[in-house]
């Protein structure tokens, strides 16, 4: 047992999907996995283990933002030996040629979170995803005919009042805003684990366009299939 996860060692698979919303974790477990058990209910941050096409996989809610995901992934890697972590979430596009419903594979994550500055002092560490996971996800997304973009995302420490820097970030090639990937990539490296973030564009920060809940569900399902097929080749 760790502080925020009341599973036994061995209850959690080496490969895990990480939605922010614990009810999304439940949805994935119920709709995509077989032989499912729920291993965590602490704080209602649900975690499940099951099989996908005969292979063992877990899915764990992380909550929103750098501090919350940092707690869960630290415990997953340190206490339960998790080795492959794929965030499955949403983001807000900030480029004209990125559209709602597109899928973004985060190659890297810039951030205004202070967490890495505390860790690295004056250095600008570049949180980077795992190339093998990135490549296999890209190939799976293309195979499924999805509109997929690969690049730098911005892990924002605030959801509101972050708009001031958007123009600058867009100018320097950032594709979209989200709130967790820089921590995921950095902390996974510390534990010698592989990490990737697969994000569907839920809204467009420049145009204000947003997806309906039905569209979000469809693109979410497509993203989960990409993540599962890429994680368990
Ligand atoms: N900002 C941060 N995270 C997000 C956004 C956003 O605009 N949209 C979806 N996740």
Boltz pocket constraint, residues with backbone or C-beta under 6 A from the ligand:
constraints:
  - pocket:
      binder: B
      contacts: [[A, 90], [A, 91], [A, 92], [A, 156], [A, 158], [A, 159], [A, 177], [A, 178], [A, 179], [A, 202], [A, 203], [A, 205]]
      max_distance: 6.0
